[in-house]
Structure formats: C-alpha cells, structure tokens
Amino acid sequence: MRQKLGKCYPPYLELISLLLLVLAFYLAWSNYSALPETIPTHFNGHGVPDDWGSKNMIFLFPALSAFIFILLTSLCIWCAATDDPLKLINLPLKWKANLTAEQAEELRIFIIRCLFAMKLIIQGLAAYGIYITIEITCERAAGLGTAWFLFIAAIVALAGFILWKAFRMSRSARPGQKLRH
C-alpha cells in the first residue's frame, strides 16, 4: 500500500496533516481551563462573532478535523488500492471509453494528490480555527482575521482546480495519447 501511495506523494508528508490535527487537539485541551464558560461558536461574514456557546464547543473543531482526516486518508488509501482506476472516474461513458489505462492511472494520481492537498488545507483551517477562537475569547483578537478567509479561498480554489483539471484531462483523452497537463 505504501508503495502505491508513494507513486502519488511521499507518505511521510502525512505527518504534516497529522501534526496539524494533534496541534488542534493540543490547543483545545491546553486552553480549556482558561476559557470562560461561553466562547464564540459562529461568525458573521466579516469574521466577527455573532453567536456564543458552551466552552465545551472548543472540542468541536478538533473532532470534525479528526473525522475529515480519517475520511480523506481512507479515500486516498482506497483510491491507491483500487486495481482498476477507471472505476474511480465518474465521467460520461463516451469520455471514459476513450481513456487508456495509462490515462486513467494519471487521473488516479491527480485525484489522490488533490485529496491530500485538501486534507492539509482543512487540517490547517481547523488548527487556525481553534487558535483564533481562543484569541477572540481571551480578547486578543476581534475577529477571524485574514488567514481564515485565505484558508477558505484555498479550499474553493483547490476544488475549482480539481474540477477544471479533471475535466480538461478527460476531454483531451485520446486512445494512445498521454494526457496534457
């Protein structure tokens, strides 16, 4: 399995997302006792808190982050382990029929790399979310700040890139040709 994932990206890079997940739990756990009974739980479009909840909600971000980590890691492993990459590709049948095995493998590698990148961004967002919630609660910050919106922009940009690139790669597929990047 490690060898199959190694074709897509070095598996030791998984440590980065794992460290961000551990950081999220550490931030929540180490600051829990210093938090007041209510913390911000929702923010408006300007990044300013507009709803408050129990301080136990500080563990929601790490819990969701752990769920997403497990989900995306499982998807990466499943995609790498699947013997026929054509089964992973959801395209119109006429496009799919034009893909060679090499082209399908190229799409599989692209999908796995993008899933990894998405996991990394989401783990960073969760760790930052906990950090900034603590900062706001301790009155060291007034809102989410620019970094929050940069994380959201990165997620939207990556999702758009995935769709654009997969569409472009599949549309340019001709039997026997290498996919254009």
C-alpha positions in Angstrom: 0.0 0.0 0.0 2.8 2.4 0.9 4.4 1.8 -2.5 1.1 2.6 -4.3 0.7 5.8 -2.3 4.4 6.6 -2.9 3.6 6.9 -6.6 1.4 9.9 -5.8 3.3 11.7 -3.0 5.8 10.7 -0.3 3.7 9.1 2.5 5.8 10.8 5.2 4.0 14.0 4.2 1.0 12.6 6.0 2.9 13.6 9.2 2.2 17.3 8.4 -1.6 16.8 8.5 -1.3 14.5 11.5 0.8 17.2 13.3 -1.9 19.8 12.5 -4.5 17.5 13.9 -2.5 16.9 17.1 -2.0 20.7 17.3 -5.7 21.3 17.1 -6.4 18.9 20.0 -3.5 20.3 22.0 -4.7 23.9 21.6 -8.2 22.9 22.7 -7.1 20.8 25.6 -4.3 23.1 26.9 -6.5 26.2 26.9 -9.8 24.7 28.0 -9.4 25.5 31.7 -8.5 29.2 31.0 -11.6 29.7 28.8 -14.7 31.4 30.1 -18.0 29.5 30.2 -19.1 30.9 26.8 -17.0 31.1 23.7 -17.7 32.2 20.1 -19.3 29.5 18.1 -20.4 31.3 15.0 -19.1 34.3 13.0 -20.7 36.6 10.5 -19.4 37.4 7.0 -17.0 39.9 8.4 -15.4 37.3 10.7 -16.9 38.9 13.9 -18.5 36.5 16.5 -22.3 36.6 16.4 -23.2 33.6 18.4 -21.8 32.1 21.6 -22.0 28.7 23.2 -20.5 26.5 25.9 -16.8 26.3 26.2 -17.1 22.5 25.5 -17.7 23.5 21.9 -13.9 24.2 21.7 -13.6 20.4 21.0 -15.9 20.5 18.0 -13.2 21.7 15.6 -10.7 19.0 16.5 -13.4 16.3 16.5 -14.6 17.4 13.0 -10.9 17.7 11.9 -10.2 14.1 13.1 -13.3 12.9 11.2 -12.2 14.6 8.0 -8.6 13.4 8.5 -9.8 9.8 8.7 -12.2 10.2 5.8 -9.7 11.7 3.4 -6.9 9.4 4.4 -9.3 6.4 3.8 -10.2 7.8 0.4 -6.6 8.2 -0.5 -5.8 4.7 0.5 -8.9 3.3 -1.2 -8.0 5.2 -4.4 -4.5 3.9 -4.3 -5.6 0.3 -3.6 -8.2 0.0 -6.3 -7.0 -2.2 -9.1 -8.9 -0.5 -11.9 -8.7 3.3 -11.8 -11.5 3.5 -14.3 -13.9 2.5 -11.5 -12.9 5.7 -9.7 -13.6 8.0 -12.6 -17.1 9.5 -12.8 -17.3 10.7 -16.4 -19.7 10.4 -19.2 -19.3 6.9 -20.8 -18.1 8.3 -24.2 -15.3 10.1 -22.4 -14.4 7.2 -20.2 -14.3 4.9 -23.1 -11.5 7.0 -24.7 -9.3 6.7 -21.7 -6.4 4.3 -21.8 -5.1 2.5 -18.7 -2.2 4.9 -18.5 -4.5 7.9 -18.7 -6.8 6.5 -16.0 -3.7 5.9 -13.8 -2.7 9.5 -14.4 -6.1 10.7 -13.3 -6.0 8.5 -10.2 -2.6 10.0 -9.2 -4.0 13.5 -9.7 -7.1 12.7 -7.6 -5.0 11.3 -4.7 -2.7 14.3 -4.7 -5.6 16.7 -4.6 -7.3 14.8 -1.8 -4.0 15.1 0.1 -3.8 18.8 -0.6 -7.4 19.3 0.5 -6.7 17.3 3.8 -3.7 19.5 4.5 -5.7 22.8 4.0 -8.6 21.6 6.1 -6.3 20.5 8.9 -4.6 23.9 8.8 -8.0 25.6 8.9 -9.1 23.6 11.9 -6.0 24.3 13.9 -6.2 28.0 13.0 -10.0 28.0 13.9 -9.2 26.8 17.4 -6.3 29.2 17.8 -8.4 32.2 16.7 -11.4 31.2 18.8 -9.1 31.2 21.9 -7.6 34.5 20.9 -11.1 36.1 20.5 -12.3 34.6 23.7 -9.2 36.0 25.6 -9.9 39.4 23.8 -6.5 39.3 22.0 -8.4 39.4 18.6 -11.7 40.9 17.4 -12.4 38.5 14.6 -11.3 35.7 12.4 -8.7 37.7 10.5 -7.4 37.5 7.0 -5.9 34.0 7.5 -9.3 32.4 7.9 -10.5 33.8 4.6 -7.3 32.7 2.9 -7.9 29.1 4.1 -11.5 29.3 2.7 -10.2 30.8 -0.6 -7.6 28.0 -0.8 -10.3 25.3 -0.4 -12.6 26.9 -3.0 -9.6 27.4 -5.4 -8.4 23.8 -5.0 -11.9 22.5 -5.6 -12.2 24.6 -8.7 -8.8 23.5 -9.9 -9.7 19.8 -9.4 -12.8 20.2 -11.5 -11.1 22.2 -14.2 -8.1 19.9 -14.4 -10.1 16.6 -14.3 -12.4 17.9 -17.0 -9.6 19.1 -19.1 -7.6 15.9 -18.8 -10.6 13.7 -19.6 -11.8 15.8 -22.5 -8.3 15.7 -24.1 -8.1 12.0 -23.7 -7.5 10.2 -27.0 -6.6 6.5 -27.1 -2.8 6.0 -27.0 -2.1 9.7 -26.2 -0.5 11.0 -23.0 -2.8 13.4 -21.1 -1.9 17.0 -21.3 -1.4 18.9 -18.1 
